[in-house]
Amino acid sequence: MKIGSGLFSVVCLVIVVPSILLIYSINYETARDVDLWLTILACVIDVIAIVMWFWIYKRILVPLDKMRIATKKIADGNFDYELDEKDFVEIPFLYNDFEKMRIKLKENEEEKVLSENASRELVSNISHDLKTPLTAIRGYVEGILDGVASSPQKVRDYLTTIYNKTNDMTKLIDELLYYSRVSGNEFSYNFEKTNVKEFFDDYVKDLYLELDTIRINFSYSANVDADTMIDIDREQIKRALNNIVANAVKYMDKEDPEIHFRVKETMDAINIRISDNGRGIDEKDLPHIFERFYRGDASRNTKLGGSGIGLSIVKKVIENHEGSVVAISKSGVGTDIDIVLKK
C-alpha cells in the first residue's frame, strides 16, 4: 500500500506537534498545572491523530487502493471486474462514477464485438449472394459460347436468365447502398401530411396485383377515419412495407398462401399489421430478425439467401418516423409484423 507523501506528512505533523509542546513544557519548567494540561492535551491529540489515521487508512486509502487495482483491470480489458459498493461508504461519488465508466466501456466493447461480427457476417453473406448468381451467369455464358444453346430460343432463354441474375445482383447492391445511407445521417426524409386511408388504399391496389400474379390470396381492411392525417415520408414507408411483404412471399411454404394487411386507428396512433401463413420464424431467431445482417438458420439452409438487411431497413425507417415495429411468429404457422406510427 503506497501512502501519499503529503497525507503522511500531515499525520506525522499532527502527532509530533503535541510531543514538541510536551517537551517544551518539561524543559522550561512550566507551572505544574500547565504542565499537566499540556501533557493531557498532547495525549488526547496523539490519540485522536492515531484514530484519524486508522480511519483514513481503512475508509479512504484502502478503497483508493482497490480503485487503483480495478482501474488497472479495466485498462487490461477486464470490464467485468466490479468493486464492492460497501467499501466506498465515505466516497460514494467515486464508486458511482467508476461504475458508470466501467459499464459504458463494457457496452462500447460489446457493441464493437457485435459490429465486427456483423461485418464478418456481411462479407460472408454478400460473398455467397454474389457468387451464386455470378457462377450461374458464367455457366450460361459458357453455354452460349460453347454452342450448348444450339437454337435461337435456347439462346434467348439463357440470356433471359442472365438478365434476371444481374437484376438480382443490382437489387442486392442497391439495398446495401440504401441501408448505408439510412443507417447513417446521410439520408434526408421528405415528410408530408398524408391522408392515411387514401395512402393505404392506393398502396394495396398495386400490391394486390403483384400478389395475384404469383397466386397469393390477399386481403385488406382499413378501420380509419376518412379525414385522418399523418406526417410521413410516403416513399420510405412504402419501401418498408414492401420489404415486409417481400419477406412474407420469400418464406411462404403453404399450398394456399395468404397475406393479410390490416390498418387500424387508435386515439394517438396508426396500427398496421401484415400477417402471413408462411413457415414462420424460430423462437431463437425471433428476437434478432431486425438486427442488421442477421439471417436465421432457415434462411441459411435454403437457396433463398438475402443480405439480412431487409427488416433492418424496416426498423430504421419506422424508428426515424418515431414509430415502432415488432414481430410475432410461430414456426410452421406464420408471422405477424406490427407497426405503430404516431399521429
Residue, then its C-alpha position, 0 to 999 in steps of 0.5 A: m500500500k503506497i501512502g501519499s507523501g503529503l497525507f503522511s506528512v500531515v499525520c506525522l505533523v499532527i502527532v509530533v506537534p503535541s510531543i514538541l509542546l510536551i517537551y517544551s513544557i518539561n524543559y522550561e519548567t512550566a507551572r505544574d498545572v500547565d504542565l499537566w494540561l499540556t501533557i493531557l492535551a498532547c495525549v488526547i491529540d496523539v490519540i485522536a491523530i492515531v484514530m484519524w489515521f486508522w480511519i483514513y487508512k481503512r475508509i479512504l486509502v484502502p478503497l483508493d487502493k482497490m480503485r487503483i487495482a480495478t482501474k488497472k483491470i479495466a485498462d487490461g480489458n477486464f470490464d467485468y471486474e466490479l468493486d464492492e459498493k460497501d467499501f466506498v461508504e465515505i466516497p460514494f461519488l467515486y464508486n458511482d462514477f467508476e461504475k458508470m465508466r466501467i459499464k459504458l466501456k463494457e457496452n462500447e466493447e460489446e457493441k464493437v464485438l457485435s459490429e465486427n461480427a456483423s461485418r464478418e457476417l456481411v462479407s460472408n453473406i454478400s460473398h455467397d449472394l454474389k457468387t451464386p448468381l455470378t457462377a450461374i451467369r458464367g455457366y450460361v455464358e459458357g453455354i452460349l459460347d460453347g454452342v450448348a444453346s444450339s437454337p435461337q430460343k435456347v439462346r434467348d432463354y439463357l440470356t433471359t436468365i442472365y438478365n434476371k441474375t444481374n437484376d438480382m445482383t443490382k437489387l442486392i447492391d442497391e439495398l446495401l447502398y440504401y441501408s448505408r445511407v439510412s443507417g447513417n445521417e446521410f439520408s434526408y426524409n421528405f415528410e408530408k401530411t398524408n391522408v392515411k386511408e387514401f395512402f393505404d388504399d392506393y398502396v394495396k391496389d398495386l400490391y394486390l396485383e403483384l400478389d395475384t400474379i404469383r397466386i397469393n390470396f390477399s386481403y385488406s381492411a382499413n378501420v380509419d377515419a376518412d379525414t385522418m392525417i399523418d406526417i410521413d415520408r410516403e416513399q420510405i414507408k412504402r419501401a418498408l412495407n414492401n420489404i415486409v411483404a417481400n419477406a412474407v412471399k420469400y418464406m411462404d411454404k403453404e399450398d394456399p398462401e395468404i397475406h393479410f394487411r390490416v390498418k387500424e386507428t387508435m386515439d394517438a396512433i396508426n396500427i398496421r399489421i401484415s400477417d402471413n401463413g408462411r413457415g414462420i420464424d424460430e423462437k431463437d431467431l425471433p428476437h434478432i430478425f431486425e438486427r442488421f445482417y442477421r439471417g436465421d438458420a432457415s434462411r441459411n439452409t435454403k437457396l433463398g439467401g438475402s443480405g439480412i438487411g431487409l427488416s433492418i431497413v424496416k426498423k430504421v425507417i419506422e424508428n426515424h418516423e418515431g414509430s415502432v415495429v415488432a414481430i410475432s411468429k410461430s414456426g410452421v404457422g406464420t408471422d405477424i409484423d406490427i407497426v405503430l406510427k404516431k399521429 
